[in-house]
């Protein structure tokens, strides 16, 4: 038990988050999975898995998650900030309430859990990592996918990833991001697959396991920090 690493995964109940949880369990990590209703998700029970329900945009949830990690597994070594919300509409139609919800889940959901995890990783003195899910739309907006307001938050996550990579490099805490393109998740259940294929130069639709593989790679890549790894079929490279 002492040699196993513990990873916290937010937004863990379905899609990319659930795939990330499974990837870490398959590689013998201890996982604390959290989302609003993660205890009702279809995650396979395991002695290496702890589930915590709660809104990650609330400080109390972040505190509960970190306490659970320490009580059950004795350490926090890695964090995967996957929880996020997204919607597409013209800039002028976003409401103040929608903006606040993006800030709560996407930004505060990053800040609270990451602050607590970094404090614990510093106390342990053995280094660790934080990997955050953003989107290729940050670098390569698509005219047909107008998502300006959520991109304020996703772009901010890439900016803070680079800042923290620099701030904590000497303490061996690495900060990276995975920027998916179009992924076949429950979020896109009603989106036509032919349309989804037009959203990358390669004409492909990723699945959640593809993103989980990238997250696992960055978690274990000891010399990579401040990186944004695009898993998007080349969409970030520009027009096609």
Buried (B, 14 or more C-beta within 10 A) or exposed (E): EEEBBBBBBBBBBBBBBBBBBBBBBEEEBBBBBBBBEBEEBEBEEEEBBBBBBBBBBBBEBBBBBBEBBBEBBEBBBBBBBBBBBBBEBEEEEBEEEBBEBBBBBBBBBBBBBBEBBBEBBBEEEEBBBBBBBBBBBBBBEBEEEBBBBBBBBBBBBBEBBBEBBEEBEEEBBBBBBBBBBBBBBEBBEEBEEEEBBEBBBEEBBBBBBBBBBBBBBBBEBEEBBBBBBBBBBBBBBEEE
